[in-house]
C-alpha cells in the first residue's frame, strides 16, 4: 500500500456525476437568455469558486448579465432534478471511501462548491459520515488553482501536505493540489488529462476503483 496519512477529495465530477448534471442545467437556463452554446464557458468554470465563475460568465455574457438570478434558476432546476439523494455517484466512489475507512485513513472534501451544496449532496447520498472534515469554496479566500482549500483541508485533518493524497478531476484542482505540496491523483471527468496534467499528477486513473488499485501497489 502507498505510504500516506490522509486523502482529500474534490466532489463534483469525482464523487458525484454532477459536472454533466450541472452542464445540463446551465445549458437549459442559458438558452432562456439567448445563449445556445456554453460548452467552452462551462468547461472553463469547472473547479472554480462562485466568485471566479461569476467573473468568467460576465466576461462572456456581458457585465450587465444578471448572474445572481441565473445562478438561482440553475440551482432550482438542479435541486428539482438531482436533490434528495438523486445525484448519481461516480464509479467506485462508495468503494474507495469504504476502503480508506477500513484502513483508518483520514479523509476530507475540498470542493469549490458552497458548503450548503456540498453538505446537501453528501447527506442525500449518505456519505457525510465517511469524511472527517469539509472545506468548501465559500470557506476560503482564494479558490483553485490556488492551494488554499487543500492546505485548509490538511490543517483540518492534522496532516502534512506531502503526506496527503489529493484526488481531483479538474485542471484547476490538480494545479491547486500540486501548488500546495500534496500528492495529486487525477480521475478525469469532462476534461481529459492533457500533457500538463500528466506532468503534475502522480498518476491518472480511469475511475476511483483504479485509484484503489493504485493505492494498493
Secondary structure, 3 states (H helix, E strand, C coil): CCCCCEEEECCECCCECHHHHHHHHHHHHHHHCCCCCCHHHHHHHCCCCHHHHHHHHHHHHCCCCCHHHHHHHHHHHHHHHHCCCCCCECCCHHHHHHHHHHHCCEEEEEECCCHHHHHHHHHHHCCHHHCCEEEEHHHCCCCCCCCHHHHHHHHHHCCCHHHEEEEECCHHHHHHHHHCCCEEEECCCCCCCCHHHHHHCCEECCCHHHHHHHHHC
